[in-house]
């Protein structure tokens, strides 16, 4: 199973921050909405502003898929060590 480095920008009121994680995606990694649904677990994400910032159906946060890159299996362990 392919794994991806996923970077998500979260807009939380006045604050913005980047989250990095390594995920095995069950969807097309270029489909930002589906990647964000897998990341958040929220099936009700909506792109209300037309700029790819998806608003959660369960809270006020917005999410933007900032970056997705396939990670070679032999690099997963070392990235995990340095990212988390």
Backbone as a chain_set.jsonl record, in Angstrom:
{"seq": "XXXXXXXXXXXXXXXXXXXXXXXXXXXXXXXXXXXXXXXXXXXXXXXXXXXXXXXXXXXXXXXXXXXXXXXXXXXXXXXXXXXX", "coords": {"N": [[0.846, -1.178, 0.0], [0.594, 2.179, -0.86], [2.091, 5.016, 0.68], [1.697, 8.364, 1.838], [3.063, 11.611, 2.336], [1.295, 13.962, 3.917], [0.312, 17.256, 4.057], [-1.523, 19.524, 5.805], [-3.178, 22.572, 5.949], [-4.623, 24.257, 8.546], [-7.252, 26.351, 9.377], [-8.096, 28.041, 12.103], [-10.109, 29.91, 13.548], [-8.565, 32.861, 14.431], [-6.104, 31.785, 14.023], [-3.642, 29.99, 12.104], [-2.276, 26.943, 11.077], [0.104, 24.355, 10.191], [-0.255, 20.927, 9.687], [1.458, 17.879, 9.648], [1.507, 14.635, 8.373], [1.803, 11.093, 7.871], [0.13, 9.097, 5.658], [-1.768, 6.271, 4.55], [-3.478, 6.316, 1.756], [-6.812, 5.814, 0.609], [-7.817, 6.896, -1.62], [-7.61, 8.962, -4.603], [-4.64, 10.722, -4.56], [-4.506, 13.301, -5.534], [-6.984, 14.373, -5.297], [-8.2, 16.696, -3.493], [-10.409, 17.117, -1.746], [-11.271, 14.492, -1.053], [-8.937, 13.5, 0.15], [-8.8, 15.212, 2.349], [-11.157, 14.468, 3.629], [-10.49, 11.87, 4.408], [-8.425, 12.564, 6.135], [-9.671, 14.184, 8.131], [-11.95, 12.747, 8.772], [-14.451, 13.671, 8.417], [-17.264, 13.586, 6.618], [-18.794, 15.62, 5.615], [-17.513, 17.847, 4.496], [-17.215, 21.032, 2.951], [-16.508, 23.118, 0.191], [-16.75, 26.202, 0.519], [-15.802, 28.727, -0.17], [-14.599, 28.561, -2.633], [-11.863, 28.387, -2.971], [-10.574, 26.088, -2.288], [-10.487, 25.704, 0.414], [-11.829, 23.829, 2.794], [-14.735, 23.654, 4.686], [-15.617, 22.361, 7.796], [-18.31, 20.183, 8.633], [-18.944, 19.782, 11.232], [-17.701, 21.566, 12.949], [-16.177, 24.846, 13.234], [-13.795, 25.064, 11.864], [-11.532, 25.373, 9.041], [-10.057, 23.612, 6.335], [-7.225, 23.123, 4.304], [-5.735, 21.404, 1.716], [-2.455, 21.309, 1.637], [-0.136, 20.064, 0.698], [0.814, 17.03, -0.914], [2.658, 14.097, -1.104], [4.058, 11.196, -2.449], [5.607, 8.678, -0.486], [8.472, 6.723, -0.297], [8.582, 3.352, 0.76], [10.827, 2.581, 2.264], [11.55, 4.974, 3.389], [9.647, 5.746, 5.182], [9.916, 5.091, 7.948], [12.102, 6.696, 8.82], [11.167, 9.269, 8.252], [8.951, 9.348, 9.922], [10.217, 9.3, 12.375], [11.457, 11.839, 12.421], [9.412, 13.664, 11.911], [7.473, 13.391, 13.907]], "CA": [[0.0, 0.0, 0.0], [1.367, 3.41, -0.956], [1.918, 5.991, 1.754], [1.9, 9.729, 1.388], [3.24, 12.696, 3.277], [0.159, 14.865, 3.72], [0.423, 18.483, 4.83], [-2.823, 20.197, 5.813], [-3.224, 23.872, 6.614], [-5.873, 24.386, 9.274], [-7.641, 27.702, 9.775], [-8.817, 27.878, 13.368], [-10.354, 31.276, 14.016], [-7.493, 33.782, 14.074], [-4.856, 31.046, 13.899], [-3.409, 29.072, 10.991], [-1.126, 26.084, 11.34], [0.301, 23.221, 9.289], [-0.124, 19.597, 10.276], [2.104, 16.924, 8.748], [1.289, 13.248, 8.754], [2.0, 10.083, 6.821], [-1.129, 8.365, 5.554], [-2.05, 5.356, 3.447], [-4.728, 6.864, 1.231], [-7.699, 4.951, -0.165], [-8.382, 7.714, -2.693], [-6.65, 9.614, -5.474], [-3.958, 11.733, -3.752], [-4.686, 14.644, -6.091], [-8.354, 14.8, -4.985], [-8.023, 17.335, -2.188], [-11.557, 16.905, -0.867], [-11.244, 13.124, -0.536], [-7.802, 13.388, 1.079], [-9.198, 15.899, 3.589], [-12.17, 13.638, 4.297], [-9.747, 10.806, 5.102], [-7.638, 13.198, 7.196], [-10.533, 14.67, 9.219], [-13.029, 11.821, 9.077], [-15.698, 14.424, 8.273], [-17.824, 13.402, 5.273], [-19.597, 16.793, 5.239], [-16.68, 18.989, 4.146], [-17.735, 21.824, 1.836], [-15.654, 24.206, -0.291], [-17.708, 27.303, 0.455], [-15.224, 29.959, -0.708], [-14.094, 28.322, -3.973], [-10.406, 28.412, -2.982], [-10.048, 24.818, -1.813], [-10.546, 25.625, 1.871], [-13.038, 23.075, 3.089], [-15.302, 23.9, 6.004], [-16.12, 21.16, 8.452], [-19.73, 20.174, 8.951], [-19.143, 19.589, 12.664], [-17.157, 22.687, 13.714], [-15.944, 26.059, 12.463], [-12.477, 25.05, 11.227], [-11.393, 25.164, 7.615], [-8.882, 22.809, 6.017], [-6.701, 23.261, 2.951], [-4.683, 20.426, 1.423], [-1.289, 22.122, 1.295], [0.863, 19.288, -0.047], [0.747, 15.569, -0.849], [3.777, 13.492, -1.841], [4.264, 9.769, -2.178], [6.807, 8.377, 0.291], [8.965, 5.362, -0.497], [8.407, 2.541, 1.967], [12.043, 2.595, 3.071], [11.702, 6.291, 4.009], [8.562, 5.983, 6.134], [10.405, 5.033, 9.33], [12.927, 7.845, 9.155], [10.304, 10.45, 8.27], [8.148, 9.289, 11.135], [11.094, 9.671, 13.478], [11.745, 13.259, 12.414], [8.192, 14.465, 11.86], [6.581, 13.286, 15.064]], "C": [[0.89, 1.239, 0.0], [1.056, 4.322, 0.229], [2.309, 7.36, 1.234], [2.182, 10.638, 2.575], [2.141, 13.696, 2.952], [0.355, 16.056, 4.643], [-0.891, 19.24, 4.664], [-2.69, 21.513, 6.557], [-4.601, 24.006, 7.244], [-6.076, 25.841, 9.67], [-8.56, 27.547, 10.979], [-9.033, 29.257, 13.974], [-9.263, 32.201, 13.513], [-6.187, 33.067, 13.753], [-4.842, 30.158, 12.656], [-2.201, 28.22, 11.354], [-1.101, 24.926, 10.358], [0.441, 21.949, 10.106], [0.491, 18.688, 9.224], [1.842, 15.521, 9.275], [1.608, 12.343, 7.574], [0.762, 9.205, 6.822], [-1.084, 7.387, 4.386], [-3.425, 5.764, 2.94], [-5.496, 5.826, 0.424], [-8.314, 5.689, -1.344], [-7.252, 8.247, -3.568], [-5.968, 10.731, -4.681], [-4.073, 13.147, -4.3], [-6.095, 15.185, -5.848], [-8.364, 15.38, -3.571], [-9.195, 17.098, -1.242], [-11.531, 15.501, -0.252], [-10.089, 12.905, 0.439], [-8.168, 14.046, 2.406], [-10.283, 15.138, 4.346], [-11.478, 12.501, 5.043], [-8.965, 11.371, 6.286], [-8.516, 13.57, 8.399], [-11.567, 13.645, 9.664], [-14.402, 12.459, 8.936], [-16.191, 14.338, 6.832], [-18.561, 14.642, 4.757], [-18.761, 18.019, 4.891], [-17.236, 19.686, 2.913], [-16.741, 22.919, 1.491], [-16.552, 25.409, -0.524], [-17.127, 28.562, -0.173], [-14.636, 29.794, -2.106], [-12.582, 28.316, -4.094], [-9.787, 27.135, -2.439], [-9.949, 24.711, -0.304], [-11.889, 25.009, 2.234], [-13.463, 23.313, 4.523], [-15.895, 22.612, 6.535], [-17.613, 21.291, 8.716], [-19.985, 20.095, 10.442], [-18.524, 20.68, 13.532], [-16.849, 23.842, 12.769], [-14.624, 26.061, 11.691], [-12.574, 24.885, 9.71], [-10.077, 24.439, 7.381], [-8.516, 23.004, 4.55], [-5.618, 22.207, 2.767], [-3.504, 21.201, 0.851], [-0.316, 21.36, 0.407], [0.6, 17.796, 0.142], [1.889, 15.013, -1.685], [3.908, 12.033, -1.447], [5.609, 9.565, -1.482], [7.212, 6.931, 0.007], [8.892, 4.624, 0.831], [9.645, 2.576, 2.869], [12.29, 3.94, 3.764], [10.663, 6.572, 5.092], [9.083, 6.037, 7.57], [11.211, 6.275, 9.703], [12.107, 9.138, 9.167], [9.453, 10.486, 9.531], [8.974, 9.724, 12.342], [11.303, 11.182, 13.559], [10.509, 14.157, 12.396], [7.419, 14.492, 13.174], [7.345, 13.215, 16.342]], "O": [[1.836, 1.326, 0.783], [-0.075, 4.389, 0.71], [3.128, 7.499, 0.326], [1.628, 10.468, 3.661], [2.072, 14.212, 1.837], [0.539, 15.899, 5.85], [-1.315, 19.552, 3.551], [-2.153, 21.56, 7.664], [-5.62, 23.884, 6.564], [-5.182, 26.477, 10.228], [-9.656, 26.994, 10.879], [-8.248, 29.715, 14.804], [-9.054, 32.318, 12.306], [-5.252, 33.694, 13.255], [-5.873, 29.649, 12.218], [-1.213, 28.731, 11.881], [-2.12, 24.558, 9.773], [1.17, 21.909, 11.096], [0.101, 18.719, 8.056], [1.945, 15.263, 10.474], [1.672, 12.788, 6.427], [0.387, 8.639, 7.849], [-0.442, 7.644, 3.367], [-4.426, 5.572, 3.631], [-4.913, 5.06, -0.343], [-9.225, 5.177, -1.995], [-6.077, 8.003, -3.294], [-6.658, 11.615, -4.172], [-3.765, 14.104, -3.59], [-6.37, 16.342, -6.163], [-8.516, 14.656, -2.587], [-8.985, 16.898, -0.046], [-11.747, 15.35, 0.95], [-10.243, 12.204, 1.439], [-7.878, 13.499, 3.47], [-10.316, 15.166, 5.576], [-11.834, 12.199, 6.181], [-8.858, 10.72, 7.326], [-8.151, 13.305, 9.544], [-12.012, 13.673, 10.811], [-15.409, 11.851, 9.299], [-15.607, 14.943, 5.933], [-18.913, 14.702, 3.579], [-19.264, 19.139, 4.984], [-17.669, 19.041, 1.958], [-16.194, 23.574, 2.379], [-17.054, 25.615, -1.629], [-17.885, 29.397, -0.667], [-14.213, 30.779, -2.712], [-12.058, 28.248, -5.206], [-8.589, 27.104, -2.158], [-9.392, 23.743, 0.214], [-12.945, 25.601, 2.007], [-12.667, 23.192, 5.453], [-16.58, 21.876, 5.825], [-18.113, 22.383, 8.988], [-21.111, 20.313, 10.888], [-18.789, 20.726, 14.733], [-17.24, 23.798, 11.602], [-14.37, 26.994, 10.928], [-13.543, 24.343, 9.177], [-9.111, 24.62, 8.122], [-9.381, 23.044, 3.675], [-4.687, 22.123, 3.568], [-3.553, 21.686, -0.279], [0.262, 21.925, -0.522], [0.211, 17.356, 1.224], [2.071, 15.406, -2.838], [3.874, 11.684, -0.267], [6.611, 10.187, -1.835], [6.381, 6.025, 0.066], [9.115, 5.206, 1.893], [9.523, 2.597, 4.094], [13.154, 4.032, 4.637], [10.796, 7.542, 5.839], [8.722, 6.94, 8.324], [11.022, 6.839, 10.78], [12.336, 10.006, 10.009], [9.265, 11.544, 10.131], [8.482, 10.432, 13.22], [11.323, 11.744, 14.654], [10.578, 15.306, 12.834], [6.789, 15.494, 13.512], [6.747, 13.123, 17.414]]}, "num_chains": 1, "name": "protein.A"}
